[in-house]
């Protein structure tokens, strides 16, 4: 972790005065300013935004036709099937629409394909089965936007189809269904293009019922679980849906979710999007990954507390199995790469891997190697792959460019699936590598910090509590990452059987306890008494009646002042706020002047200048000394820059305290 590149903001955080007057804490005000919110009105809209942020479902292209066909089915008492996907978004979508149609008195069949046997999306064999069961209308949820042949097959069987999806639409013809709803299709005017599949499903039942408020009260929990699990942006309409759903989960969860909350050992009175994403969703997802998605659907639709408890226990056991299988696949995948240094998307294939779990392993590979990763499960001559992006690389566009080597593909910019013939693997790998080289995303720091904390008072209990207003956190609304730079590491101790790290740091007069999961002091190179950098999110810790601020550490390293030094040397005035603790005193100037006054030339870049720093002086203080001497005329260069500067004589005595750099540092 300490080898990763950090991005630390060295300028003073902006704290809009209007937000402070409105009663928001300095810490929350600074975070809001970073997100473009500077007025009390904007903050109120974010925190209190209610039904006004919801959009009319009838704005969706195809919604009028879909509503008409569903209402006709209700009027005729037709037998209807809801055809979904096996991930959490698909399962919640399927349960939502199925429950609604049963609520309206229909015989509604629920169909989720087997991940291993049938794969993603509609298939003709399943449609044949549904026809034999007397189904006259099939409603797809979270799938179907590319199912041109399957929809034509259903039509030939005499079944109508309504497609609801949220995935990218490939260029070319859409399925010729009775209605097609997908916010991403050409000509759609719905403002929110980032609804999850369950969000689109919710909009369908809202349109059919004509009462969005009632449908939200009934299904907000399902909408929240699916939206968070599918990592949709939690802003605007999505944020409101998730917030409403979390309130329902806390107040009156349906029996299945109540049982899952209890089985997961989470506090049902204090839920968050993180609870959904890291506790509930993985357990629901495990069923689909291991070919038992209908078990998760039965849990969500269950009305019996006893049956819900049994099903929740079974899903937790499935999740433990999934974790075991995932670890085996991950270790095998790493062994395949071991010894190489990949510089293009990782494409691995095996006939020993479980189709339902390779997506998780692909995500871990992408993080480990900082590259997009594709893992393909082979079955004879055919392969099914799960793709995960990294660094903003658009997977959907990449697969489109390499589609001549694929049997099919679909998904999003960040995650996708594909089908491929075994003979095309090498050609596909080469084509994808070539596309990546031409479209390589700009490198991004791996540790991105939002705020540099210099004042320990910013992390008061009251200020940290105020950040709760930003919930629900998630995609497009992440937890703010803060950092401390050059703080003293007072103590270190291993906890959790040596797996985790507890630490204590001193920032000025403040002392803070922190926890860093899944890391050790040895691998990080940390030692007590030395200066360190920490990236963290602050949280409130309550233990035995004692309330304190705890740092949930996400990255740690021995202090590295090179970034701030470079800003100082390149005359970045705002960075002097962060440099103020290193403001030189007279003895520092005397020492540096004696070093540079004879036969000395500063190096040609920041790294070289830092290397010239005396051993027992902080590089930041050394750089400030040099820049002050440069301003005072005691150093000079042809271009007036510090790089390549050498000593110079001036008439009279230099008043270093009168320089702008020292006056600025003293003022800070």
Secondary structure, DSSP 4 states (H G I P E B T S, - for coil): -TTS-EE---SPPP--HHHHHTT--HHHHHHHHHTT--SHHHHHHHHH--GGGPPPGGGSTTHHHHHHHHHHHHHHT-EEEEEE-SSHHHHHHHHHHHHHHHHTT-EEEEEE--TTTT-SS--HHHHHHHHHTT--EEEEES--TT-HHHHHHHHHHT-EEEEE--SPPPSSPPP--SEEE-TTSTT---S-TT--HHHHHHHHHHHHHT-HHHHHHHHHHHHHHHHHHTT---SHHHHHHHHHHHHHHHHH--HHHHHHHHHTT--TTS--HHHIIIIIHHHHHHHHHTT-HHHHHHHHH---HHHHHHHHHHHHHHHHHHHHHHHHHHHHHHHHHTT----S-EEEEESSS-TTTHHHHHHHHHHHHTS-EEEEEEETTEEEEEEE--TT--HHHHHHHTGGG-SEEEE-SSEEEEEEEGGGHHHHHHHHHHHHHHSPPPP--SEE-SEE---GGGG-HHHHHHGGGGPSPBTTBPPPPEEEEEEEEEEEEEETTTTEEEEEEEETTEEEEEEETT--HHHHT--TTSEEEEEEEEEEEEETTEEEEEEEEEEEEE---HHHHHHHHTT-GGGHHHHGGG---HHHHHHHHHHHSSS-B--SSHHHHHHTS-TTS-HHHHHHHHHHHHHHTSEE-TTS-STT-EE---SS---GGGSHHHHHHHH-
